[in-house]
């Protein structure tokens, strides 16, 4: 289905979306909920009543999560009854096969003196090394001089990063895989929680193109049957009562989906939809004029001035709250969604830009920004925050150090809107 020409590409954020059923009773409202649910759909975390996202994850648990993400369970199960390469593992330890599989892949080397230390918490430095090895960036990381690597990192505690991990941390940070805490620290010796581990593995799989089974545009809906247009044509898939839905980054339901939504899907072996996240893109503009009598919005596009009608029933939001057309002001950054048949704006999300700056890092649902002409500050996300990168709606984990951002804050100082642009790499 042809899409209306997009100036850059954008979205409309709905304020109220029907919540999906929670697989884990302790994930409601937790910052890592979406990451855990997509890993569950991929079969990488086991279904249980509780996930315990804030508990520490052990070295063995982290290795199992990563090994299953890369190759599944089969090799580990074959290796489980065999002698271990480590003195503190063996057939009686539940993680023996997973650690041995990781060892054969070169992901782990041990904890010294022939031991692995499977049950002690894994540190952030250790997790970063694991991720870099799994991603295939090990050679690059080892080529980095530890002193120069520490100097290139923005963290306030770079001196605490061990030499054996400095190049790995830099390689992961440059790709947006890891970030710092709001106080500017990286905390390389700090322990990793289960929620943090889920987020890190999700980022790695997304970056490697391994997170979704199907991506495309939703072009037809008939009951539970969804038709997605992708690069190989159209594919029909079926949602069920257990399908987990997200739309515009928020928990949703099947009824919240719209034609022309871009969708990313995880499928069961039989083709049923286990997980679906949807976004809608139309246009992002800088508002130049508002006509209340003509009920229209005007903005520049390609050197021309464009005026579009606003439907009487249009949903309007400004700075995260329901608005009237008169609330919009020239200079607002405005995201608009059109009715393709009527040619009218059916939804508009506008925001003033309070600050501009550069992303320094992201961690635990907070974004750290070096403000233009100002200090380095950490901002929490508002409950209805919208994040856009190069005109595409994203999660906080997709923003990278160096991204240029415009920020809108709510009265409490939390981020309502982040409009990010990734600079072109230097030749």
Backbone torsions as a table, in degrees:
resi	resn	phi	psi	omega
1	UNK	NA	130.5	-178.1
2	UNK	-68.7	143.7	-179.1
3	UNK	-107.9	142.3	176.2
4	UNK	-56.6	141.6	179.6
5	UNK	-53.3	130.2	-179.8
6	UNK	-104.1	129.8	178.9
7	UNK	-64.8	-49.3	172.3
8	UNK	-132.3	-31.6	-173.9
9	UNK	111.6	136.1	-177.0
10	UNK	-162.1	-165.5	-175.0
11	UNK	-150.9	162.9	168.2
12	UNK	-116.9	128.3	-179.2
13	UNK	-95.3	116.5	176.2
14	UNK	-75.6	139.2	-178.9
15	UNK	-78.1	-31.5	-176.6
16	UNK	-127.2	115.0	177.9
17	UNK	-121.1	143.2	-179.6
18	UNK	-67.9	125.3	-178.2
19	UNK	-71.3	147.0	174.8
20	UNK	-88.6	162.0	177.9
21	UNK	-65.2	140.4	-178.8
22	UNK	-90.2	127.6	177.7
23	UNK	-74.9	-33.2	179.4
24	UNK	-117.1	127.6	-174.2
25	UNK	-72.4	-13.7	-179.0
26	UNK	-103.4	17.9	179.9
27	UNK	-106.3	-7.6	-179.6
28	UNK	-58.7	119.8	-179.9
29	UNK	80.5	-4.5	-179.6
30	UNK	-77.5	142.3	-175.6
31	UNK	-62.5	-24.8	-176.5
32	UNK	-95.3	8.4	-174.1
33	UNK	-56.1	-49.1	-176.2
34	UNK	-64.2	-40.2	179.4
35	UNK	-62.8	-42.6	179.7
36	UNK	-66.2	-41.5	-176.5
37	UNK	-67.5	-34.9	178.7
38	UNK	-73.8	-33.5	175.2
39	UNK	-67.1	-36.2	176.6
40	UNK	-64.1	-41.8	178.3
41	UNK	-62.2	-33.5	178.5
42	UNK	-79.8	-4.0	179.5
43	UNK	79.2	20.5	-176.5
44	UNK	-93.1	-18.1	172.8
45	UNK	-127.4	144.0	-174.8
46	UNK	-80.5	142.9	178.3
47	UNK	-72.9	131.3	178.1
48	UNK	-154.3	175.9	180.0
49	UNK	-67.4	-37.4	-175.8
50	UNK	-133.7	147.7	179.0
51	UNK	-101.7	-24.7	-177.8
52	UNK	58.0	58.9	-172.8
53	UNK	-64.8	-22.6	-176.8
54	UNK	-98.0	1.4	174.1
55	UNK	-78.2	154.1	179.5
56	UNK	-72.6	147.8	177.0
57	UNK	-104.9	138.6	-177.8
58	UNK	-83.6	168.6	177.8
59	UNK	-61.1	-41.8	179.9
60	UNK	-66.4	-41.9	179.5
61	UNK	-63.8	-39.9	179.5
62	UNK	-66.1	-41.9	179.1
63	UNK	-63.6	-42.2	178.8
64	UNK	-60.4	-46.6	-179.6
65	UNK	-57.8	-43.8	-177.5
66	UNK	-71.2	-41.7	179.5
67	UNK	-63.7	-44.9	179.0
68	UNK	-63.2	-36.6	178.0
69	UNK	-64.4	-35.1	-175.6
70	UNK	-83.7	-45.0	-170.2
71	UNK	-135.3	1.6	-177.7
72	UNK	81.6	-164.0	-173.0
73	UNK	-96.3	-16.9	-165.2
74	UNK	-59.7	-51.1	-177.9
75	UNK	-62.0	-42.6	-179.9
76	UNK	-61.0	-39.9	179.8
77	UNK	-67.3	-33.5	177.2
78	UNK	-70.0	-33.1	-177.7
79	UNK	-85.5	-17.4	-172.6
80	UNK	-55.7	-41.6	-176.9
81	UNK	-83.2	0.7	-175.6
82	UNK	-92.1	159.0	176.0
83	UNK	-59.0	149.5	-177.4
84	UNK	-92.3	156.5	172.7
85	UNK	-78.7	-5.6	-176.8
86	UNK	-119.6	144.8	-174.2
87	UNK	-70.1	-23.2	-177.2
88	UNK	-104.2	17.7	174.2
89	UNK	-127.6	176.7	-179.5
90	UNK	160.6	179.5	-174.8
91	UNK	-56.6	-22.9	-178.2
92	UNK	-81.9	-14.7	-179.5
93	UNK	-88.6	132.8	-175.3
94	UNK	-58.7	-27.0	-174.4
95	UNK	-97.3	6.2	-172.7
96	UNK	-53.8	-49.2	-177.5
97	UNK	-65.2	-38.4	-178.7
98	UNK	-68.7	-42.7	179.3
99	UNK	-66.8	-40.3	179.8
100	UNK	-65.5	-39.6	176.5
101	UNK	-62.6	-43.1	177.8
102	UNK	-63.8	-38.0	178.8
103	UNK	-64.2	-43.6	178.9
104	UNK	-63.4	-30.9	178.4
105	UNK	-82.3	-6.9	-177.8
106	UNK	80.4	17.7	-179.7
107	UNK	-81.5	-30.5	-179.6
108	UNK	-129.4	148.8	180.0
109	UNK	-119.7	-12.9	-179.5
110	UNK	110.3	178.6	-176.7
111	UNK	-112.5	15.0	179.2
112	UNK	99.2	149.2	177.2
113	UNK	57.1	33.5	175.9
114	UNK	77.7	2.1	-178.2
115	UNK	-101.5	164.4	176.5
116	UNK	-112.2	-31.4	-176.8
117	UNK	69.4	53.5	-171.8
118	UNK	-65.3	-27.9	-171.2
119	UNK	-99.8	-1.2	178.2
120	UNK	-87.9	152.5	-179.0
121	UNK	-59.4	145.5	178.9
122	UNK	-88.5	136.3	-178.6
123	UNK	-84.9	165.9	178.7
124	UNK	-65.5	-35.8	177.0
125	UNK	-63.4	-44.0	-179.7
126	UNK	-65.0	-42.6	178.4
127	UNK	-60.6	-42.8	-178.6
128	UNK	-62.4	-42.4	177.8
129	UNK	-62.0	-43.9	177.4
130	UNK	-56.7	-47.2	-177.5
131	UNK	-64.2	-42.6	-179.2
132	UNK	-64.8	-41.6	176.6
133	UNK	-63.7	-43.9	180.0
134	UNK	-63.1	-32.8	-178.8
135	UNK	-79.7	-12.2	-179.0
136	UNK	86.7	20.8	-179.2
137	UNK	-102.3	12.7	-174.2
138	UNK	-59.7	-46.3	-177.3
139	UNK	-60.5	-43.0	178.1
140	UNK	-61.8	-43.2	-178.5
141	UNK	-64.2	-39.6	-178.4
142	UNK	-71.9	-23.2	177.6
143	UNK	-75.5	-16.0	-178.1
144	UNK	-78.4	131.3	173.0
145	UNK	-69.3	128.1	-176.1
146	UNK	-55.8	-40.2	-179.3
147	UNK	-65.8	-45.6	179.2
148	UNK	-66.4	-36.0	179.1
149	UNK	-63.6	-45.2	178.5
150	UNK	-61.2	-39.1	-178.2
151	UNK	-65.4	-30.1	-178.2
152	UNK	-81.9	-14.0	-178.6
153	UNK	-85.5	149.6	-174.9
154	UNK	-90.9	1.5	-171.0
155	UNK	-78.5	149.3	-177.7
156	UNK	-77.1	-14.3	-178.7
157	UNK	-116.7	36.2	-177.2
158	UNK	-60.1	-27.9	-179.6
159	UNK	-63.3	-21.6	-179.0
160	UNK	-85.0	-8.1	180.0
161	UNK	-76.7	121.7	-178.9
162	UNK	-61.5	149.9	-180.0
163	UNK	-57.6	-35.7	-178.4
164	UNK	-69.6	-13.4	-178.7
165	UNK	-113.7	-9.8	-171.7
166	UNK	-59.9	-47.8	179.3
167	UNK	-63.9	-34.8	178.9
168	UNK	-68.5	-42.1	178.8
169	UNK	-62.1	-41.8	179.9
170	UNK	-64.6	-44.7	179.4
171	UNK	-60.4	-40.6	-179.8
172	UNK	-72.5	-38.8	-179.5
173	UNK	-66.3	-42.4	-178.9
174	UNK	-61.4	-26.5	-179.5
175	UNK	-98.0	7.0	177.7
176	UNK	74.3	16.7	-178.0
177	UNK	-79.7	-33.6	177.8
178	UNK	-130.9	156.4	177.7
179	UNK	-142.8	-175.2	-179.6
180	UNK	-102.7	179.9	177.4
181	UNK	-90.9	164.6	-178.4
182	UNK	-56.6	-26.3	179.5
183	UNK	-82.5	2.9	178.2
184	UNK	93.8	-5.4	-179.2
185	UNK	-85.2	154.6	170.0
186	UNK	-98.2	-29.6	179.2
187	UNK	57.0	61.6	-176.0
188	UNK	-61.7	-29.1	180.0
189	UNK	-92.3	-1.0	178.0
190	UNK	-71.5	152.1	-179.6
191	UNK	-83.2	160.7	-174.7
192	UNK	-108.1	135.6	177.4
193	UNK	-87.4	166.5	178.5
194	UNK	-64.5	-37.7	177.0
195	UNK	-65.1	-41.9	178.3
196	UNK	-63.8	-40.5	178.8
197	UNK	-61.6	-42.7	178.9
198	UNK	-61.8	-42.0	-179.8
199	UNK	-65.1	-41.0	-178.5
200	UNK	-65.9	-43.8	179.7
201	UNK	-67.0	-37.6	176.8
202	UNK	-61.1	-44.2	178.1
203	UNK	-60.4	-43.5	-178.9
204	UNK	-62.6	-47.6	-179.4
205	UNK	-63.9	-38.8	178.5
206	UNK	-63.8	-43.9	-178.7
207	UNK	-66.1	-33.7	-179.3
208	UNK	-84.5	-0.7	-180.0
209	UNK	73.1	25.5	-175.3
210	UNK	-112.6	5.4	-172.6
211	UNK	-83.6	-33.1	-173.1
212	UNK	-116.8	150.8	175.1
213	UNK	-91.7	-24.3	-174.7
214	UNK	-150.8	131.4	173.4
215	UNK	-132.5	144.1	179.6
216	UNK	171.5	-155.3	-176.0
217	UNK	-118.0	132.4	179.1
218	UNK	-75.8	114.2	-174.6
219	UNK	-112.9	-11.6	177.7
220	UNK	-157.6	145.5	177.3
221	UNK	-138.0	128.8	176.6
222	UNK	-142.3	98.5	-174.8
223	UNK	63.3	-127.2	179.3
224	UNK	-85.8	-2.3	-178.5
225	UNK	-89.7	126.9	-179.2
226	UNK	-120.7	136.1	176.6
227	UNK	-110.8	123.9	-176.3
228	UNK	-115.6	125.0	174.5
229	UNK	-88.0	122.8	-179.8
230	UNK	-131.9	-172.5	-174.6
231	UNK	-62.8	-24.1	-178.2
232	UNK	-99.3	9.9	-178.4
233	UNK	119.4	-151.8	179.8
234	UNK	-105.1	142.3	179.2
235	UNK	-132.0	133.1	179.4
236	UNK	-99.8	129.2	178.5
237	UNK	-129.4	163.9	-175.0
238	UNK	-124.0	128.0	174.3
239	UNK	-88.7	157.6	179.7
240	UNK	-134.6	-179.1	-177.8
241	UNK	-64.4	-22.2	-179.7
242	UNK	-96.1	0.0	179.7
243	UNK	-63.0	134.6	175.9
244	UNK	-95.2	124.4	-179.1
245	UNK	-113.5	141.4	166.6
246	UNK	-131.0	142.2	173.6
247	UNK	-136.6	130.0	-175.8
248	UNK	53.9	33.6	176.0
249	UNK	83.5	3.8	-179.0
250	UNK	-118.4	149.6	175.4
251	UNK	-55.5	137.4	-173.9
252	UNK	-143.9	-172.4	176.2
253	UNK	-132.9	172.2	-178.7
254	UNK	-59.3	-33.1	-177.8
255	UNK	-67.8	-16.7	-179.3
256	UNK	-83.8	-10.9	-179.5
257	UNK	-69.2	148.5	179.2
258	UNK	-130.0	147.2	172.5
259	UNK	-57.3	143.3	-177.1
260	UNK	79.3	-1.1	170.6
261	UNK	-58.1	140.0	166.7
262	UNK	-83.4	133.6	-175.1
263	UNK	-126.9	147.3	174.3
264	UNK	-126.5	127.9	-164.5
265	UNK	-130.4	139.9	167.9
266	UNK	-109.6	129.6	-174.2
267	UNK	-113.4	149.0	169.6
268	UNK	-76.3	163.0	179.5
269	UNK	-53.6	-31.6	179.2
270	UNK	-82.7	-1.7	178.0
271	UNK	99.1	-2.4	178.3
272	UNK	-72.2	148.3	179.9
273	UNK	-79.4	120.1	174.9
274	UNK	-93.5	-34.9	-175.0
275	UNK	-149.5	137.1	178.2
276	UNK	-144.3	128.2	172.6
277	UNK	-119.0	136.4	-172.4
278	UNK	-126.7	147.7	175.4
279	UNK	-139.1	154.6	175.5
280	UNK	-122.7	130.6	179.5
281	UNK	-117.8	133.1	169.8
282	UNK	-135.1	-75.8	-177.0
283	UNK	-155.4	147.8	173.0
284	UNK	-124.0	133.3	-174.1
285	UNK	-139.7	164.1	169.1
286	UNK	-103.5	115.7	-172.6
287	UNK	-68.3	130.6	178.7
288	UNK	-108.3	-25.7	-179.8
289	UNK	-160.1	151.3	176.1
290	UNK	-126.1	128.7	176.4
291	UNK	-112.4	112.0	178.8
292	UNK	-75.3	-38.0	-179.5
293	UNK	-67.2	-39.7	179.8
294	UNK	-90.4	-2.5	-176.9
295	UNK	45.3	62.0	-176.3
296	UNK	-143.2	162.5	176.4
297	UNK	-123.2	141.1	179.7
298	UNK	-122.8	144.9	-179.8
299	UNK	-158.7	160.8	178.2
300	UNK	-85.8	143.3	177.8
301	UNK	-151.3	116.6	178.1
302	UNK	59.4	33.4	-180.0
303	UNK	87.5	-6.9	179.6
304	UNK	-108.4	159.2	174.2
305	UNK	-96.7	123.5	-177.7
306	UNK	-113.0	136.2	176.8
307	UNK	-121.2	131.0	-179.0
308	UNK	-126.5	142.6	176.4
309	UNK	-74.5	149.6	177.3
310	UNK	-113.0	122.3	-178.1
311	UNK	-60.4	147.7	179.2
312	UNK	-61.3	-30.1	-178.0
313	UNK	-95.3	9.7	-175.3
314	UNK	-62.1	139.7	173.0
315	UNK	-84.1	124.2	-176.1
316	UNK	-122.0	133.4	179.3
317	UNK	-135.7	135.6	174.2
318	UNK	-133.5	129.0	-179.1
319	UNK	54.4	36.9	173.8
320	UNK	85.1	1.8	-178.1
321	UNK	-125.7	151.9	175.4
322	UNK	-54.4	140.8	-172.7
323	UNK	-138.6	168.4	170.0
324	UNK	-106.8	164.2	179.7
325	UNK	-57.7	-34.9	-178.4
326	UNK	-69.0	-14.2	179.6
327	UNK	-76.3	-23.5	-179.9
328	UNK	-72.4	146.0	-175.9
329	UNK	-129.1	145.7	173.7
330	UNK	-53.9	138.4	-176.5
331	UNK	98.8	-16.9	176.9
332	UNK	-61.4	143.5	168.3
333	UNK	-86.4	122.7	-167.5
334	UNK	-125.0	130.7	174.4
335	UNK	-107.1	127.8	-174.0
336	UNK	-126.5	145.4	177.2
337	UNK	-121.8	127.5	-174.9
338	UNK	-97.7	151.9	161.3
339	UNK	-83.2	115.2	-175.4
340	UNK	-66.0	-28.7	-179.1
341	UNK	-80.4	-47.1	-175.6
342	UNK	-85.6	-18.3	-178.2
343	UNK	71.6	23.5	179.3
344	UNK	-114.6	156.1	173.5
345	UNK	-72.5	123.3	178.6
346	UNK	-102.9	-11.3	176.2
347	UNK	-159.2	144.9	178.2
348	UNK	-144.9	135.4	178.5
349	UNK	-122.9	114.8	-176.1
350	UNK	-117.9	156.6	179.5
351	UNK	-155.6	145.1	167.3
352	UNK	-84.1	154.8	177.1
353	UNK	-102.7	112.9	-177.4
354	UNK	-81.8	-39.6	-176.4
355	UNK	-141.2	156.6	170.5
356	UNK	-128.8	154.2	-178.2
357	UNK	-178.7	-158.2	-176.0
358	UNK	-130.5	135.2	178.1
359	UNK	-66.0	129.4	174.3
360	UNK	-102.1	-27.1	179.8
361	UNK	171.8	168.6	178.3
362	UNK	-143.3	136.8	178.6
363	UNK	-160.7	142.3	173.7
364	UNK	49.9	43.9	176.2
365	UNK	73.3	15.4	177.8
366	UNK	-122.9	146.7	-178.7
367	UNK	-114.3	127.6	-179.5
368	UNK	-101.5	126.5	-172.7
369	UNK	-125.9	137.2	167.2
370	UNK	-93.4	104.9	-175.0
371	UNK	-72.6	143.5	176.9
372	UNK	-62.2	125.4	178.1
373	UNK	65.7	17.9	-176.8
374	UNK	-145.1	-164.5	-175.0
375	UNK	-83.0	176.9	171.7
376	UNK	-90.1	125.6	-175.6
377	UNK	-133.8	151.2	175.5
378	UNK	-107.1	133.8	-178.8
379	UNK	-121.6	136.4	171.1
380	UNK	-82.7	156.4	177.0
381	UNK	-87.7	135.2	172.9
382	UNK	-68.9	158.3	-178.7
383	UNK	-57.7	-27.7	-179.7
384	UNK	-112.1	31.6	-177.5
385	UNK	-64.2	144.0	176.1
386	UNK	-119.4	130.0	179.1
387	UNK	-122.4	130.3	-177.0
388	UNK	-130.3	132.6	177.2
389	UNK	-121.8	118.2	-179.2
390	UNK	50.7	40.9	177.3
391	UNK	80.3	8.4	-177.7
392	UNK	-120.6	128.8	178.8
393	UNK	-64.4	136.6	-176.4
394	UNK	-138.9	169.2	168.6
395	UNK	-90.8	165.7	-176.7
396	UNK	-61.4	-28.1	-177.2
397	UNK	-71.5	-14.2	-179.4
398	UNK	-88.2	-10.9	175.8
399	UNK	-76.9	144.6	-176.0
400	UNK	-124.1	152.5	172.9
401	UNK	-54.1	134.7	-178.4
402	UNK	99.7	-16.8	176.5
403	UNK	-63.1	135.3	175.3
404	UNK	-84.4	137.0	-175.2
405	UNK	-136.8	146.5	164.0
406	UNK	-107.7	138.7	-171.6
407	UNK	-124.3	140.5	171.6
408	UNK	-121.7	131.1	-177.5
409	UNK	-109.9	150.1	170.7
410	UNK	-85.5	175.1	-177.5
411	UNK	-59.6	-21.9	179.3
412	UNK	-87.3	-0.4	178.4
413	UNK	87.9	8.1	177.6
414	UNK	-90.3	157.4	-176.5
415	UNK	-77.5	122.7	173.2
416	UNK	-92.2	-34.4	-170.8
417	UNK	-149.8	131.8	175.8
418	UNK	-128.4	116.7	178.4
419	UNK	-108.9	107.9	-172.5
420	UNK	-110.8	146.7	175.2
421	UNK	-130.3	130.7	179.4
422	UNK	-92.7	119.8	-179.9
423	UNK	-62.8	147.6	175.4
424	UNK	-66.4	139.9	178.3
425	UNK	-63.9	147.3	179.0
426	UNK	-68.3	142.2	179.6
427	UNK	-67.8	NA	NA
